Amino acid sequence: MRPTSTVPTLKRALACLPEAEATPKPRSCGGTSTNCFWCNPAFSPLLILARLPMNMTFRTILRLALLLAVAGTLSACDDSSQNIGWEPGDSLAIIGPAEEVAVPGTYEYYVQAFTIDKNYTWSVNGPVEPAYEVRREGEFVDVTYEEPGTYTINIDDGVEYDGSLEVNAVLVDVLTQAGRLYPSLAAAVGEAGLEETLGEASDITVFAPNEGAFEPVLESLDDELPAPGVLADILTYHVAGAEVPASAISDGDEVATLYGDNYPLSLGVSGGTVSVNGVANSATVTAADVPVSGDVALHEIDTVLLPPTASVDITDQAVVVEDDVTTATVAGVYVPGDGGFAAIEDADGNVLGASDYIASGIVNGVSVELDAAIEEDTDVSVVMYSDDGDEAFDASVDAPYERDGESVSDDATLTPAE
């Protein structure tokens, strides 16, 4: 009787197969995947068909061949990023970014192989010799570009096939570079609304805090950035109003910042290490002259520099009344070493309420209890006061923080509770 299904016959055929060498591999899985139809000897279609019983009918053999074809399709390899359809050719194709890559940066390339052997040799030529690392038995290479220019990546198999790829490495502007290398800084620039200021600036030097520099700031604020106004003050303190490459820095130099001409940064050089010294804290340059386009110098530093005086940000808002207590919220403050207070004053300078004592640091969402209810829209200023040491606010004793001879403050309109 003819078998009604080819499955039992297929199982018997697979069970009786001896170990054998794999058939040539038309896919680029590397020949190591036991799940690959083409790479595992037990799955060889020719071996399976050769071991079938001689008394099987042609129809049964045809069904079995169809099953093998489907199995080969469903078990296609997926062992690497070069899982692409195999096509014959006469050269080795290099796959990876080429048209325009930003420096500095490391980029991955791989060979679209159609040879079984992996005896590949890579080389990279350009205006300077870049560092590169060969991986995966020669199939992959990681190339690091430090300088702009046109580079050529070459590969050959040592027998008859070779290939090449031309890569254009370019400089990018300071904002793009910040987005690539310093995502927290880029996010801060956006939050502070400084994209246009920095994007259009020339003849400047940016001291860019790296990711590690932002970690303690973000941790202290529950992974939030400082309020936009405070953030803008902090970031402009990191931008000098002149292009200063590392080669032009001498010990003791001072550079004025966009924060204010009266608040320069002091630069130090010791044993080849460059330090950037503010009034409140200092940072070390961890990567000098990071490549960027335009008349801009970019130096990476390991600490967020804090401005020499206080900063505050308040927005228009409706006050909150709860249990007959009227409260306004200051979006954020920065207070230097002595600590201080955020006091809300009316247009005549009368204090309407003050915050509790604020220790040195950056704080978001500072509550201020007002002495009276807000009955109509009221224009106010929030003024930052220093502390005389008793941690209790007294406008007759505690002096306002100043910047360029004026009290540190920000304006807003308070409206009655909704």
C-alpha positions in Angstrom: 0.0 0.0 0.0 1.2 3.5 -0.8 2.1 5.6 2.2 -0.5 8.4 2.8 2.1 10.8 4.3 5.7 11.5 3.7 6.4 12.5 7.3 7.2 9.0 8.7 9.4 8.3 5.7 11.2 11.7 6.2 11.7 10.9 9.9 13.2 7.5 9.0 15.4 9.0 6.4 16.7 11.6 8.8 17.3 9.0 11.5 19.5 6.8 9.4 21.7 9.5 8.0 25.4 9.2 8.8 27.7 12.1 9.6 28.8 13.8 6.4 30.5 16.9 5.2 28.3 20.0 4.6 27.3 20.9 1.1 28.6 24.3 -0.2 26.9 27.2 1.6 25.2 29.7 -0.6 24.5 32.0 2.3 26.8 34.1 4.5 26.0 32.6 7.9 29.7 31.6 8.5 28.9 27.9 8.4 28.5 27.6 12.1 24.8 27.7 12.7 23.3 24.3 13.7 19.9 25.8 12.9 20.8 26.6 9.3 19.4 24.3 6.7 22.4 24.7 4.5 25.1 24.5 7.2 24.1 21.5 9.2 25.2 18.3 7.5 22.1 16.4 8.8 19.9 18.8 6.7 21.7 18.2 3.4 18.9 17.8 0.8 21.1 15.6 -1.4 22.0 13.3 1.4 18.4 12.9 2.5 17.2 12.1 -1.0 20.1 9.7 -1.6 19.1 7.7 1.5 15.5 7.2 0.6 14.2 3.6 0.2 14.4 2.4 -3.4 10.8 1.3 -3.5 9.3 4.7 -2.9 7.0 6.0 -5.6 7.9 9.1 -7.7 4.9 11.0 -6.2 6.2 10.4 -2.6 9.7 11.5 -3.6 8.3 14.6 -5.2 6.3 15.4 -2.0 9.5 14.9 0.1 11.5 17.2 -2.2 8.8 19.9 -1.7 9.0 19.5 2.1 12.8 19.8 2.0 12.5 23.0 -0.1 10.1 24.5 2.4 12.2 23.5 5.4 15.2 25.1 3.8 13.3 28.4 3.4 12.0 28.4 6.9 15.3 27.6 8.5 17.2 30.4 6.7 20.2 31.7 8.8 19.9 34.9 10.8 23.3 34.8 12.5 24.6 38.3 11.6 23.8 41.7 10.2 24.8 40.4 6.7 21.8 38.1 6.5 21.1 39.1 2.9 20.2 37.1 -0.2 23.2 35.5 -1.8 24.0 36.5 -5.4 27.0 35.5 -7.5 29.5 38.2 -8.3 33.1 38.9 -9.2 34.1 41.2 -6.3 33.8 41.6 -2.6 31.2 44.2 -1.6 31.8 46.3 1.5 28.6 47.3 3.3 28.6 50.3 5.7 28.2 54.1 6.0 30.2 55.9 3.3 28.6 59.0 1.8 29.1 61.2 4.8 30.3 60.2 8.3 31.0 62.6 11.1 34.3 62.8 12.9 35.3 61.7 15.4 33.5 58.4 15.3 33.7 54.7 14.9 31.7 52.9 12.2 31.1 49.3 11.4 31.6 47.7 8.0 31.3 44.1 6.8 31.9 42.2 3.6 29.1 40.8 1.6 30.7 37.5 1.1 30.1 34.9 -1.5 33.2 32.8 -0.8 33.3 29.9 1.7 36.8 30.8 3.0 37.1 33.9 5.2 40.8 34.6 4.7 40.1 38.4 4.3 42.7 41.1 4.6 41.5 44.7 5.4 43.3 48.0 4.9 42.2 51.6 5.2 43.9 54.5 3.5 43.3 58.3 3.9 44.8 61.6 4.8 45.9 60.0 8.1 45.9 56.3 8.9 42.8 55.6 11.0 42.6 52.9 13.7 40.6 49.9 12.8 39.7 46.6 14.4 38.9 43.4 12.4 36.2 41.1 13.9 34.3 37.9 13.3 37.0 36.0 11.5 37.7 38.9 9.2 34.1 39.5 8.1 33.7 42.8 10.1 35.9 45.8 10.6 35.3 48.9 12.9 37.0 52.0 11.6 37.6 55.1 13.8 37.9 58.4 11.9 39.6 61.2 13.9 40.3 63.6 11.0 38.1 64.7 8.1 38.9 63.6 4.5 38.3 60.9 2.0 39.2 57.4 3.0 39.3 54.1 1.1 38.6 50.8 2.8 40.0 47.8 0.9 39.5 44.1 1.3 40.8 41.0 -0.5 40.6 37.3 0.1 44.2 36.6 -0.8 43.3 34.5 -3.9 41.3 36.3 -6.6 38.6 38.5 -5.1 38.8 42.0 -3.7 36.7 45.1 -3.1 36.9 48.7 -1.9 34.6 51.5 -0.5 35.3 55.2 -0.5 34.2 57.0 2.7 33.8 60.8 3.1 34.5 61.8 6.7 33.3 65.4 7.5 33.2 68.0 10.3 29.8 68.8 11.8 28.7 71.9 13.6 28.9 72.2 17.4 25.2 71.5 18.0 25.3 68.3 15.8 28.5 67.2 17.5 27.0 67.8 21.0 24.0 65.6 20.0 26.4 62.8 18.8 28.8 62.9 21.7 27.1 64.6 24.6 23.3 63.9 24.6 22.7 65.3 28.0 24.4 68.6 27.0 22.4 68.6 23.8 19.1 68.1 25.7 20.1 70.9 28.1 20.8 73.3 25.2 17.4 72.6 23.8 15.6 72.9 27.2 17.4 76.2 27.8 16.4 77.5 24.3 20.0 78.2 23.3 20.0 76.3 19.9 19.9 79.5 17.9 22.5 81.3 20.1 25.0 78.5 19.8 24.1 77.5 16.3 24.7 81.0 14.8 27.7 81.8 17.0 31.3 81.9 15.7 34.6 82.7 17.3 33.6 80.9 20.5 34.9 78.2 22.8 32.5 75.6 24.3 33.6 73.7 27.4 31.2 70.7 27.0 30.4 68.7 30.1 30.4 65.0 29.2 27.7 62.5 30.3 29.5 61.7 33.6 29.5 65.4 34.4 25.8 65.6 34.1 25.1 62.5 36.3 25.3 64.2 39.7 23.2 67.1 38.5 20.5 64.9 37.1 20.5 62.6 40.2 20.0 65.6 42.5 16.9 66.6 40.5 15.4 63.1 40.1 16.6 62.8 36.5 15.3 66.2 35.5 17.2 69.1 34.0 17.3 72.4 35.9 14.6 74.9 35.1 15.2 76.6 31.7 16.2 80.0 33.0 18.7 78.5 35.5 19.9 76.1 32.9 20.6 79.0 30.4 22.7 80.7 33.1 24.7 77.6 33.8 25.3 76.8 30.1 26.4 80.3 29.0 29.0 80.1 31.8 30.5 77.3 29.7 30.9 79.4 26.6 33.9 81.7 26.1 33.5 84.6 23.7 36.6 83.7 21.7 37.9 80.7 19.9 40.7 79.2 22.1 42.2 76.0 20.8 44.3 73.9 23.2 47.5 75.1 21.7 46.7 78.7 22.6 46.0 78.0 26.3 48.6 79.1 28.9 48.5 78.7 32.6 46.7 81.6 34.2 44.7 82.7 31.1 41.3 84.1 31.7 38.4 84.0 29.2 35.3 86.0 29.3 32.0 84.1 29.0 28.6 84.6 27.5 27.4 84.6 31.1 29.0 88.0 31.6 32.3 89.8 31.0 32.7 90.3 34.7 32.6 86.6 35.3 35.6 85.0 33.4 36.9 81.5 33.6 40.4 80.9 34.7 42.5 78.3 32.7 45.3 76.3 34.2 47.9 74.1 32.7 49.9 71.6 34.7 51.8 68.6 33.4 49.9 68.6 30.2 46.5 68.7 31.9 44.2 71.7 31.3 41.8 72.8 34.1 38.9 75.2 33.8 38.3 77.1 37.0 35.1 78.9 37.9 34.4 80.7 41.1 32.3 77.9 42.6 34.1 74.8 41.2 36.6 73.6 38.6 36.7 71.0 35.8 39.4 69.1 33.9 39.6 69.0 30.1 39.3 65.3 29.2 39.3 65.8 25.4 40.7 68.9 23.8 39.9 70.2 20.3 37.0 67.9 19.6 36.6 68.4 15.8 33.8 70.8 14.7 33.1 73.0 11.8 33.3 76.8 11.8 35.4 79.1 14.0 34.5 77.2 17.2 36.8 75.4 19.7 35.2 72.5 21.6 36.8 71.0 24.7 35.2 68.2 26.7 35.2 68.6 30.5 34.4 66.3 33.4 32.3 68.6 35.6 29.3 71.0 35.2 30.6 74.5 36.1 28.4 76.4 38.4 28.0 80.2 38.0 29.5 82.6 40.6 26.1 84.0 41.7 22.6 82.8 42.1 20.0 82.1 39.4 16.2 81.9 39.4 13.4 81.1 37.0 9.7 81.7 37.6 6.8 81.4 35.1 3.3 83.0 34.9 0.9 81.0 37.0 -2.3 80.8 39.0 -1.6 80.6 42.7 -2.8 77.6 44.7 -5.0 78.1 47.8 -5.2 75.2 50.2 -6.4 75.5 53.9 -6.4 79.3 53.4 -2.7 79.3 52.5 -1.8 80.9 49.2 1.3 79.4 47.5 3.2 80.2 44.4 5.9 78.0 42.9 9.3 79.1 41.6 10.3 76.9 38.7 13.9 76.5 39.8 16.8 78.2 41.5 20.6 77.9 41.8 22.1 79.0 45.1 25.8 79.4 45.7 27.8 78.2 48.7 26.1 80.2 51.5 22.6 79.1 50.6 19.7 81.5 50.6 16.0 82.3 49.9 13.6 83.0 47.1 11.4 86.0 48.0 8.5 87.1 45.9 8.0 90.9 45.8 5.4 93.2 44.2 6.2 96.0 41.8 7.0 98.3 44.8 9.5 96.0 46.3 7.3 94.8 49.1 7.9 91.2 50.1 4.8 89.1 49.6 6.4 85.9 50.8 9.7 84.0 51.0 10.7 80.4 50.7 12.3 78.2 53.4 16.1 78.2 53.6 17.6 76.7 50.4 21.0 75.0 50.8 23.7 75.4 48.2 22.8 73.7 44.9 20.3 73.5 42.1 16.6 73.0 43.2 13.5 72.7 41.0 10.0 73.5 42.2 10.5 75.9 45.2 7.3 76.7 47.1 6.7 80.2 48.5 3.9 80.8 50.9 2.4 84.3 50.4 1.3 86.5 53.3 -2.0 87.4 51.6 -4.3 86.1 48.9 -4.0 87.2 45.3 -7.2 88.9 44.4 -6.3 90.1 40.9 -3.5 89.6 38.3 -0.3 90.8 40.0 3.1 91.4 38.5 5.8 90.2 40.8 9.5 89.5 40.9 11.2 86.7 42.6 14.5 87.9 44.2 17.3 85.6 45.4 18.6 86.5 48.8 21.8 85.2 50.5 21.7 84.0 54.1 23.4 85.7 57.0 24.0 82.4 58.7 20.8 81.8 60.7 18.8 80.1 57.9 15.9 82.4 58.6 14.8 85.0 56.1 15.0 88.7 57.1 15.0 91.2 54.3 16.6 93.8 56.6 19.6 91.6 57.2 19.9 89.1 54.3 21.2 90.8 51.2 20.1 90.0 47.6 22.5 88.1 45.4 23.8 90.4 42.6 24.8 90.0 39.0 26.5 92.9 37.2 25.4 95.2 40.0 21.7 94.3 40.0 19.7 91.9 42.2 19.3 88.4 40.8 15.6 88.1 39.9 13.0 87.0 37.5 9.5 88.3 36.7 6.1 86.7 36.3 2.4 87.4 36.7 0.4 85.7 39.4 -3.3 85.2 38.9 -5.9 84.3 41.5 -6.5 80.7 42.2 -8.7 78.9 39.7 
